[in-house]
């Protein structure tokens, strides 16, 4: 850009040719007071001196960075420094960038899902929630599901410690997972189901049953290993070949709970698994893992579905055997 090295006063048109700005823009900034004229001609036309060129340069730079004219005026009048303005606007741009990244992730998730306009609106609404609002949504769910129930401090600490932390630049999978999680925790049926399972867990805890221990985790691993092997071998839960697997697993559970395996214990174990085997609860933790970038654990649903089906079948066999035993006893008498 040309320099105004002398003290010659220039018209708006001359200033526009020197700076590359339009006459309209310079006039607007002049009217706003950020580039006031140095003088006027006898006919009232504005004239600008050397300082106007430096001002125009600064104003154009700040406007390109998104600074409003009122703030620019304060900078020019030395009410605030350029550094202070830059810091504030850099922070504002960070917020805008995070918002744009989140919108991009939502749009990619929408494109992948083939969402309806209604789903798009919901996804956009949920994605715009702040981190604090997201945490409050999950906290409200936990409060409603477990309020007044003694499910153990460790369990509640685990729930509250696993809050969704959507990154500033989420992947479509993370955005999708957050929307699904938000929909899930607001679903009345899911909340009621979790509340029911929590009440059962509190009842067990009151009777002395402890879960979440290292032994509990080893037992879960054993169920996974044995049922995976059975399913790989093509053994159905109701097949005769399933009996040894069921006996081993039921015996291991009986030992863990300090009880004796048998129909009564298996009926109790079946009820316990049916109460706590809601696949949506496992899905809750899978979604938390996706959002937070944690490893997603393989689903336990196939393993426990196989075991519950096997227990149910073994109990039916026991019930069918009882009448026959009674007839035999009656015949003997």
VEXKOL-362757 format. One line per field, with one value per residue (C-alpha): residue in one letter; x negated, y negated, z. Coordinates in steps of 0.1 Angstrom, whole numbers. Each point is the difference from the previous one (the first is absolute). Example, Ala and Ser with C-alpha at 12.3 -4.5 7.8 and 13.67 -1.06 7.14 Angstrom:
2
res = (A,S)
c1 = (-123,-14)
c2 = (45,-34)
c3 = (78,-7)
end
This chain:
333
res = (X,X,X,X,X,X,X,X,X,X,X,X,X,X,X,X,X,X,X,X,X,X,X,X,X,X,X,X,X,X,X,X,X,X,X,X,X,X,X,X,X,X,X,X,X,X,X,X,X,X,X,X,X,X,X,X,X,X,X,X,X,X,X,X,X,X,X,X,X,X,X,X,X,X,X,X,X,X,X,X,X,X,X,X,X,X,X,X,X,X,X,X,X,X,X,X,X,X,X,X,X,X,X,X,X,X,X,X,X,X,X,X,X,X,X,X,X,X,X,X,X,X,X,X,X,X,X,X,X,X,X,X,X,X,X,X,X,X,X,X,X,X,X,X,X,X,X,X,X,X,X,X,X,X,X,X,X,X,X,X,X,X,X,X,X,X,X,X,X,X,X,X,X,X,X,X,X,X,X,X,X,X,X,X,X,X,X,X,X,X,X,X,X,X,X,X,X,X,X,X,X,X,X,X,X,X,X,X,X,X,X,X,X,X,X,X,X,X,X,X,X,X,X,X,X,X,X,X,X,X,X,X,X,X,X,X,X,X,X,X,X,X,X,X,X,X,X,X,X,X,X,X,X,X,X,X,X,X,X,X,X,X,X,X,X,X,X,X,X,X,X,X,X,X,X,X,X,X,X,X,X,X,X,X,X,X,X,X,X,X,X,X,X,X,X,X,X,X,X,X,X,X,X,X,X,X,X,X,X,X,X,X,X,X,X,X,X,X,X,X,X,X,X,X,X,X,X,X,X,X,X,X,X)
c1 = (0,-13,-13,12,-34,9,26,23,36,19,36,19,-5,-37,-2,20,-24,-30,15,21,30,33,11,32,-20,-22,30,17,-30,-4,36,-5,-28,-28,-17,11,-10,-29,17,27,0,19,28,1,-18,-21,-38,-23,-36,-28,14,32,-20,-14,34,16,-27,7,38,-1,-22,23,32,-15,-5,37,-5,30,-3,9,-29,-24,10,-10,-34,-6,9,-24,28,-12,-31,-2,-13,30,24,-19,2,37,7,-24,21,32,-14,-9,37,11,-25,12,36,-8,-19,29,25,-23,0,38,5,-23,19,33,-13,-11,32,23,19,34,5,14,-31,-23,17,-4,-36,-9,17,-17,-34,2,2,-30,-23,17,35,-10,-13,32,21,-19,0,38,3,-22,19,34,-12,-18,14,8,-15,-31,-17,-35,-22,-24,27,13,-35,-6,32,-8,-36,8,15,1,-28,7,-33,-2,-4,21,1,34,1,-5,27,23,-7,7,34,9,-11,20,31,-6,-3,32,20,25,0,-37,0,27,-20,-32,19,15,-34,-15,28,-8,-38,8,20,-28,-25,22,0,-38,-6,-30,-8,-26,-29,-30,17,31,-21,-17,34,12,-32,8,35,-13,-27,23,30,-22,-15,35,14,-31,5,37,13,35,9,28,-22,-12,-36,7,5,-37,-5,31,-11,-34,13,29,-25,-24,28,12,-35,-4,33,-8,31,6,9,34,34,7,-34,3,35,-15,-29,23,21,-31,-13,34,3,-34,-4,14,-21,7,-21,-29,6,-1,-36,-10,13,-20,-31,5,5,-30,-23,-3,-3,34,3,15,36,9,36,-6,-18,27,28,-14,-3,35,15,-19,11,36,-1,-16,27,27,-15,0,37,9,-19,18,35,-15,-19,33,19,-28,2,37,-2,-25,24)
c2 = (0,-35,-22,-36,-13,-37,-20,-2,3,26,4,33,9,-4,19,28,3,1,26,22,-6,-12,-36,13,19,-29,-23,25,3,-38,-5,25,-21,25,-19,-36,-26,-23,-29,-9,-20,-33,21,24,30,20,-1,25,-3,25,14,11,25,17,1,15,27,9,-2,23,25,0,2,30,17,-6,-30,-23,-37,-10,20,-13,-36,9,13,-31,-22,22,12,35,15,20,29,0,-1,28,22,-5,7,30,15,-7,16,31,3,-5,26,26,-7,3,33,14,-10,16,32,-1,-5,29,22,-11,8,34,8,-14,-19,-15,-38,6,21,-26,-27,22,9,-37,-10,27,-7,-37,8,-12,24,-11,5,35,9,-13,22,31,-11,-4,35,15,-20,13,36,5,-25,15,34,14,15,-7,-31,17,6,-36,-14,21,-14,-36,3,11,-32,-5,-24,-8,-13,-34,18,31,27,8,32,-21,-25,29,17,-31,-5,36,-2,-32,16,32,-17,-21,31,7,38,2,-21,22,32,-13,-11,35,17,-24,8,37,-7,-20,29,25,-24,-1,38,0,7,-19,-7,-19,19,16,34,-13,-11,34,16,-21,9,37,-4,-17,27,30,-13,-13,34,17,-24,5,38,-5,12,-14,-9,27,27,29,-10,-33,17,2,-37,-9,21,-16,-35,5,17,-30,-25,21,0,-37,-7,27,21,35,6,14,-9,-26,-17,1,-16,-28,-4,-1,-27,-20,1,-9,-30,-13,11,-30,-5,-37,-3,16,-24,-29,9,7,-35,-16,18,-12,-36,-1,19,30,36,15,33,29,6,24,4,32,17,-7,6,35,5,-12,21,30,-6,-5,33,19,-13,12,34,0,-10,27,26,-7,13,31,6,-5,25,25,-6,4,32,13,-6)
c3 = (0,-9,28,7,9,-3,17,-30,8,-21,-9,6,-36,1,33,-15,-29,24,23,-23,22,-15,4,17,26,8,3,23,23,-1,10,28,14,-4,-29,5,-27,6,-17,-25,-33,-2,-17,30,-15,24,-1,17,11,5,33,-19,-20,31,16,-31,1,36,-4,-30,18,31,-20,-20,34,9,24,1,-7,36,13,-27,11,36,-13,-20,30,21,24,-7,-16,-31,20,23,-30,-16,31,3,-37,0,28,-19,-31,20,10,-36,-13,26,-10,-37,6,19,-27,-26,20,4,-37,-8,24,-16,-34,11,17,-26,27,-4,4,35,10,-15,22,31,-7,-6,33,20,-16,9,37,20,19,32,-14,-13,35,16,-23,11,36,0,-14,27,27,-12,-5,33,25,33,-9,16,-30,16,-1,-24,-25,2,-2,-32,-15,8,-9,-36,-14,-38,-10,-36,-16,-17,-34,4,-26,-16,21,32,-10,-9,34,19,-17,7,36,6,-15,21,34,-8,-9,28,-6,3,32,15,-10,16,31,3,-4,25,25,-4,4,32,13,-7,17,31,1,0,-38,-11,-37,-19,16,-16,4,-17,-30,-2,0,-28,-20,6,-13,-31,-6,5,-19,-28,-4,1,-26,-22,3,-10,33,7,36,0,-15,22,-8,18,34,10,-8,20,29,1,-3,25,24,-3,7,30,14,-5,19,26,-10,-12,-37,-6,-14,27,-5,-38,2,22,-24,-30,16,9,-36,-15,23,-9,-36,-18,-32,1,32,-18,-29,24,9,-36,-10,28,-12,-36,11,23,-24,24,-12,-6,18,-19,8,27,-12,-21,29,25,-25,-5,38,9,-28,13,36,-11,-19,29,24,-24,0,38,1,-26,20,33,-9,-15,33,19,-21,5,38,-1,-19,24,29)
end
